[in-house]
């Protein structure tokens, strides 16, 4: 008998050279690193192993995740644990605000897990967190990367009324792939969320991961949808598979294609497009505070 090699159904693809990350350096980064370690502060930058942590911290930008680390949804791309979340921590807004103050964050990005288990979708803690940061660090600008609140728009407006400088909600992928990538989400509901943010008069931002199996036509269709619903800022980055159990990487998108998408997006009417293999939702977030 001849022994045959066992091949995984989803073999791990070797990352191309353009996905290599530079080690974080710089005086500003070192100062923030020291503060985080000394005060045992928590940022999604670290826990998410973001490739741009050094660059963002050096620019005075940091991202914090609120409402726990267990999500009620099970998106096939996401490494966040799925299950029954713990009770809401009512002191979390104050702790996050204290971290922002200690780190001397210039531009603060707040995100969260989905809390479909809560009647308010977590929107009360969202609003209280923004209020606490404004109180402790009035010079800090704010960006919120919010869930869709299951289309319960009163919960969305509770956050909108705090008027962060940038309001973001990610569509994550193109229309055709939404059902397999974002199992409990709806593409059109995300568009409705973005439209309501824009109509409220706030800078409106979204992000899409590439390499999940989308075509160029899919991406261009998504751009048209976003422009039609009032989106101003778009981030495009390479999807990276967290584990073998997650959606596989179908394509490694070349930097030249990312550059092409940026040109097309701007020509279609988007105000700002961050497009590159290592781009993530909050990459260069401090640069998205354009005159509005």
C-alpha positions in Angstrom: 0.0 0.0 0.0 1.1 3.5 -0.7 0.7 6.1 2.1 -1.0 9.2 0.8 -0.5 12.6 2.4 -3.4 14.0 4.3 -4.4 17.3 2.9 -6.7 19.7 4.7 -9.9 20.9 3.0 -8.8 24.4 3.7 -5.0 24.4 3.5 -3.4 27.5 5.0 -2.1 29.7 2.2 1.4 31.3 2.5 1.1 35.0 2.9 2.7 37.1 0.1 5.7 39.3 0.9 3.7 42.5 0.8 1.9 41.5 4.0 5.0 41.7 6.1 4.7 44.1 9.0 7.3 46.4 10.4 8.0 46.3 14.1 6.5 49.2 16.0 9.1 51.9 16.9 9.2 55.6 17.8 9.2 57.8 20.8 5.4 58.3 20.9 4.8 54.5 20.5 7.2 53.8 23.4 5.4 56.3 25.7 2.0 54.7 25.0 3.4 51.2 25.4 4.8 52.1 28.8 1.5 53.6 29.9 -0.5 50.6 28.7 1.8 48.2 30.5 2.1 50.2 33.8 -1.7 50.7 34.2 -2.7 47.4 32.6 -4.9 49.1 30.1 -6.8 47.1 27.4 -7.0 48.1 23.8 -8.4 46.1 20.8 -5.1 47.1 19.1 -3.3 44.6 21.2 -5.9 41.8 21.7 -6.6 41.9 18.0 -2.9 41.8 17.0 -3.4 44.8 14.7 -0.5 45.1 12.2 -0.7 48.9 12.4 -0.6 49.3 16.2 2.8 51.0 16.2 1.9 53.5 13.5 -1.5 54.3 15.1 -0.2 54.7 18.6 2.6 56.9 17.3 -0.1 59.2 15.8 -2.1 59.3 19.0 -4.9 56.9 17.9 -6.1 53.9 19.9 -9.1 51.6 19.7 -11.1 50.3 22.6 -13.7 47.5 22.6 -16.7 47.8 25.0 -19.6 45.6 26.2 -17.3 42.6 26.8 -15.5 40.1 24.6 -18.3 37.6 23.8 -20.4 38.3 20.8 -24.0 37.1 20.2 -23.3 36.6 16.5 -21.1 34.1 14.7 -19.6 35.8 11.6 -17.4 33.4 9.7 -14.5 35.9 9.4 -14.3 37.0 13.0 -12.1 35.7 15.8 -14.2 37.1 18.6 -15.8 34.4 20.8 -19.5 33.7 20.2 -21.9 32.8 23.0 -23.9 34.2 25.9 -22.2 37.4 27.0 -21.6 38.4 30.6 -23.7 41.0 32.4 -23.1 44.6 31.3 -20.3 46.3 33.3 -21.9 49.6 34.4 -18.5 51.1 35.4 -17.0 50.4 31.9 -17.6 53.9 30.6 -15.5 55.4 33.4 -12.7 52.9 33.0 -12.5 53.4 29.3 -12.5 57.2 29.8 -9.7 56.9 32.4 -7.6 54.8 29.9 -8.1 57.4 27.2 -6.9 60.1 29.6 -3.9 58.1 30.9 -2.8 57.3 27.4 -3.3 60.9 26.2 -5.2 59.6 23.2 -5.8 62.3 20.6 -8.3 60.4 18.5 -10.2 57.6 20.2 -12.0 54.8 18.3 -14.6 52.8 20.2 -16.0 49.5 18.9 -18.0 46.7 20.5 -19.3 43.2 20.1 -22.9 42.7 19.0 -25.2 42.6 22.0 -28.4 41.2 20.5 -29.3 39.8 24.0 -30.0 43.4 25.3 -33.1 45.3 24.6 -31.1 48.5 24.0 -28.5 46.6 22.0 -25.8 48.1 24.3 -26.6 51.6 23.2 -26.9 53.0 26.7 -23.3 51.9 27.5 -22.3 53.3 24.1 -23.7 56.7 24.9 -22.4 56.8 28.5 -18.9 55.8 27.3 -18.8 58.7 24.8 -20.1 61.1 27.5 -17.4 59.9 29.9 -14.6 60.4 27.4 -15.8 63.9 26.5 -15.9 64.7 30.2 -12.4 63.4 31.0 -10.7 64.3 27.7 -12.6 67.1 26.0 -9.9 67.6 23.4 -10.0 64.0 22.2 -11.9 63.4 19.0 -14.1 60.3 18.8 -14.9 57.7 16.2 -17.5 55.0 16.9 -17.6 51.6 15.0 -21.1 50.5 15.9 -23.2 47.3 15.2 -26.5 47.5 13.3 -28.6 47.2 16.5 -30.7 44.7 14.6 -32.4 47.6 12.8 -33.9 49.0 16.1 -33.2 52.6 15.0 -34.0 54.2 18.4 -30.9 52.5 19.7 -28.8 53.8 16.8 -30.1 57.4 17.5 -29.2 57.1 21.1 -25.5 56.9 20.0 -25.9 59.4 17.1 -27.1 62.0 19.6 -23.7 62.1 21.2 -22.4 63.3 17.8 -18.9 61.6 17.6 -16.7 63.2 15.0 -16.9 60.0 12.8 -19.6 57.4 12.9 -18.7 54.0 11.4 -20.5 50.8 10.6 -18.8 48.1 8.5 -20.6 46.2 5.7 -17.6 43.9 5.9 -18.1 42.3 2.5 -20.0 42.6 -0.8 -23.7 41.9 -1.2 -23.2 38.5 -2.9 -21.2 37.1 0.0 -23.0 38.6 2.9 -25.1 35.6 3.8 -22.0 33.3 4.1 -19.7 35.8 5.7 -22.1 37.7 8.1 -24.6 35.0 8.9 -27.0 37.0 11.2 -26.5 40.4 9.4 -28.2 41.8 6.3 -26.5 43.9 3.6 -29.5 46.2 3.1 -29.9 46.7 6.8 -26.3 47.9 7.0 -26.9 50.2 4.1 -29.9 51.6 6.0 -27.8 52.1 9.1 -25.2 54.1 7.1 -27.9 56.1 5.4 -29.4 57.1 8.7 -26.0 58.1 10.1 -25.3 60.3 7.0 -28.7 61.9 7.1 -28.1 62.8 10.8 -25.3 65.0 9.5 -22.2 63.0 10.7 -19.1 61.8 8.8 -20.1 58.4 7.7 -17.6 55.5 7.3 -17.6 51.8 6.5 -15.1 49.0 5.7 -14.9 46.0 3.4 -12.5 43.1 3.6 -11.2 41.7 0.3 -10.0 38.2 -0.5 -13.2 36.5 0.5 -14.1 35.5 -3.0 -15.5 38.7 -4.3 -15.0 39.9 -7.9 -14.1 43.4 -9.0 -17.6 43.9 -10.2 -18.9 43.0 -6.7 -16.6 45.7 -5.2 -17.7 48.3 -7.7 -21.3 47.5 -7.0 -20.7 47.9 -3.3 -19.0 51.3 -3.9 -22.1 52.5 -5.8 -24.4 51.3 -3.0 -22.3 53.1 -0.4 -22.2 56.4 -2.3 -26.0 56.2 -2.9 -26.5 55.9 0.9 -24.3 58.8 1.8 -21.1 57.2 2.9 -18.1 59.5 2.9 -15.2 57.2 4.0 -14.3 53.7 2.9 -11.6 51.4 4.1 -10.5 48.4 2.1 -8.1 45.8 3.5 -6.9 42.2 3.0 -8.9 39.5 4.9 -6.7 37.3 7.0 -8.1 34.0 8.3 -7.9 33.9 12.1 -8.0 30.1 12.4 -8.6 27.0 10.2 -12.3 27.1 11.4 -12.9 30.5 9.9 -13.7 31.5 6.3 -10.6 30.7 4.1 -8.7 33.3 2.3 -9.7 32.9 -1.4 -7.5 35.5 -2.9 -4.4 37.6 -1.9 -5.2 41.0 -3.4 -2.2 42.7 -4.9 -1.3 46.2 -3.7 -1.8 47.5 -7.3 -5.4 46.3 -7.2 -5.9 48.1 -3.9 -4.5 51.3 -5.5 -6.9 50.8 -8.4 -9.9 50.5 -6.0 -8.9 53.7 -4.3 -8.8 55.6 -7.6 -12.2 54.2 -8.6 -13.8 54.9 -5.2 -12.7 58.5 -5.2 -14.0 58.9 -8.8 -17.3 57.5 -7.7 -17.7 60.2 -5.1 -16.3 58.9 -1.9 -14.5 61.6 0.1 -11.8 59.4 1.5 -10.6 55.9 0.6 -8.0 54.0 2.7 -7.1 51.0 0.5 -4.2 48.6 1.1 -3.4 45.0 2.2 -2.8 46.0 5.9 -5.6 48.6 6.1 -8.0 48.0 9.0 -11.1 49.9 10.1 -9.3 52.4 12.3 -6.2 52.8 10.1 -5.3 56.4 9.7 -8.5 57.2 11.5 -7.2 60.5 12.7 -6.9 61.6 9.0 -10.6 61.2 8.4 -11.5 64.4 10.2 -12.0 66.3 7.0 -13.9 69.6 6.9 -17.6 68.7 6.9 
